[in-house]
Amino acid sequence: MTAGLRDVLSVRDLTVRFGGAPANVIDGISLDVAAGRTLAIVGESGCGKSVTSMALMGLLPSNATVAATATTFLDAPLLGRDEKHWRDIRGNRMAMIFQEPMTALNPVFSIGDQIAESIARHRGLSAKAARARALAMLETVRVPDAARRLDAYPHELSGGLRQRVVIAMALANAPALIIADEPTTALDVTIQAQILSLIATLQAETGTAMILITHDLGVVAEVADDVAVMYAGRIVESGPVAALFDDPQHPYTIGLMGSMPSQGPRGGRLATIAGRVPTPAEMPPGCRFATRCPFVVEACRTARPPLRAITPGHDVACIRAPLEQHLGAAA
Amino acid sequence: MTMIETVSPILFRPRSTSRALQKFLGNKGAMIGAGILIVFALAAIFAPWIAPYNPIKTNFLVIRKPPSALFWLGTDELGRDLLSRLIWGARGSLVAGGISVAIAMAIGVPLGLLAGYFGGKLDALISRIVDALLSCPFLVLAIALGAFLGPSLINAMIAIGLSAMPIFARLTRGQVLSIRHEDYLEGARAIGLPDRWIIARYVLPNILSPLVVQAALTIASAILAEASLSFLGLGQQPPYPSWGSMLNAARNFMEQAPWMSLAPGAAIYITVLSFNLLGDGLSDALDPKSQH
């Protein structure tokens, strides 16, 4: 996607299937994230965003089968390694920011202990040195009065502060890649903006690559460099943020844009996409969006549409793209 | 429990240990319970120096004497001083309660942790064994095991511990399941912690307070169970006293010498009550969320 920059993570044809399920939950997605860049994975609930992030972290339960034709993380294969290898990567080279700051922290230990734990685990520092680094991390994420809050318990902090602590834990070992799974969804709007700008600032300072998982296109527009739109376990459209927002090509992306609330006076109801994501049992053989697509033709139902470039770097998995050609004739 | 949520003026307390301790020390019931238990424990430890008479030496001149200045709690059917026997009996009863619960927890809690954390076939296996053991009433199981192992105080403790084990296994497993999908466990895995570390630092501390309460309650029932086993002759062996065996002997003289059953009965009652108070106080103090 971004030629010239070194890819931190590169995944080809990732598939995930749960034991006994009739179809792949993740069906052949490819991702590249370069250092210092942010890739947003967008889609509605149940499209496989979180499963993708769990698969990349090796955190899926044992009844899940994860496969890919090629995976590279920091110039080494990522999948197919043993659990010990995963534990050395997780929290160290690759870290995760969770959605729910209210429950993502261990309620019985102080936040200082928790940040220090990850540092001690991966760096083998003494308790004192790890604590000092934990304090430095709290200051890095702009927690006011950090020295005193080091001994605070999670329930004594507000949601915004807790999310800062979660971010501090994720950044504690200077990871090469951060996976942020809906990092601002549980926060109120003003705090969301603070957290997003904090993440952006820290990313600029550290040059960390980031995968941002969200359903909020506003968040995408604010912090992402590239976007991958997921639908029912496949990437239906991907490209730079500007290209996708200015010129969405896949009917699903267009539908998502239409259902985004905007500022100013509203002209009528928000648009919605009729129907719902098909369950694995009812997954259509062709395009998985065919059952809900307003532009569907017979060919859509039979063959899987390949992801192809409309303009350089902007890929769409729709046989009718670019849509203007077809719509121009109809309208 | 009624709890009024108040905004504490001191938002940041120093360390968890000292805070829990402060809360515990401020709990009157728990302090009374702990105080009584300490007195009993000291009495048990220093029995040879405190007890006014030899607890097993019979004296046929003073059989079944009611409490007097000479024998504060009276004497039993063989003329032994009841106060001395009560003090010596504290050894058997308190040790039996403590050790048997320690045995129960040492086996039951790890089994519950394994079953709850890993699930699957391991869980199925452990849970079926626990179910089978739980299908038998606690006391009946303890008596059966005690009879099988043979009459002695140590065997009684093992029998009671094994019988109480499934309660801890089941409670632990249930508690683990209730927090199994909490985000902080996922978070612990996401920072690369190994399973045994997660179990020790993330799972166990978060389920500890119900276990501590259960332990205090089970010590109480273990003391009663030891009394029952002694009562049947399976626990502390004569002539050495335990509260249960004293009660057993007193049963025959309820009409003629009621003081004989009063002393050990009251001791058991007060001890059980104290452990319950202590358990309640501990559960309050150990919960970081409850405001004092």
Chai-1 contact restraints between the chains, C-beta under 6 A:
chainA,res_idxA,chainB,res_idxB,connection_type,confidence,min_distance_angstrom,max_distance_angstrom,comment,restraint_id
A,L59,B,R189,contact,1.0,0.0,6.0,A-B,restraint_1
A,R87,B,G192,contact,1.0,0.0,6.0,A-B,restraint_2
A,R87,B,P194,contact,1.0,0.0,6.0,A-B,restraint_3
A,R90,B,A190,contact,1.0,0.0,6.0,A-B,restraint_4
A,R90,B,G192,contact,1.0,0.0,6.0,A-B,restraint_5
A,G91,B,I191,contact,1.0,0.0,6.0,A-B,restraint_6
A,G91,B,G192,contact,1.0,0.0,6.0,A-B,restraint_7
A,N92,B,G192,contact,1.0,0.0,6.0,A-B,restraint_8
A,M96,B,A190,contact,1.0,0.0,6.0,A-B,restraint_9
A,F98,B,D183,contact,1.0,0.0,6.0,A-B,restraint_10
A,F98,B,G187,contact,1.0,0.0,6.0,A-B,restraint_11
A,E100,B,D183,contact,1.0,0.0,6.0,A-B,restraint_12
A,T103,B,E182,contact,1.0,0.0,6.0,A-B,restraint_13
A,T103,B,D183,contact,1.0,0.0,6.0,A-B,restraint_14
A,A104,B,D183,contact,1.0,0.0,6.0,A-B,restraint_15
A,A104,B,Y184,contact,1.0,0.0,6.0,A-B,restraint_16
A,A104,B,G187,contact,1.0,0.0,6.0,A-B,restraint_17
A,L105,B,Y184,contact,1.0,0.0,6.0,A-B,restraint_18
A,N106,B,Y184,contact,1.0,0.0,6.0,A-B,restraint_19
A,N106,B,Y202,contact,1.0,0.0,6.0,A-B,restraint_20
A,V108,B,P205,contact,1.0,0.0,6.0,A-B,restraint_21
A,V108,B,N206,contact,1.0,0.0,6.0,A-B,restraint_22
A,V108,B,P288,contact,1.0,0.0,6.0,A-B,restraint_23
A,S118,B,I191,contact,1.0,0.0,6.0,A-B,restraint_24
A,R148,B,F12,contact,1.0,0.0,6.0,A-B,restraint_25
A,A152,B,F12,contact,1.0,0.0,6.0,A-B,restraint_26
A,Y153,B,P288,contact,1.0,0.0,6.0,A-B,restraint_27
A,H155,B,K289,contact,1.0,0.0,6.0,A-B,restraint_28
A,E156,B,L11,contact,1.0,0.0,6.0,A-B,restraint_29
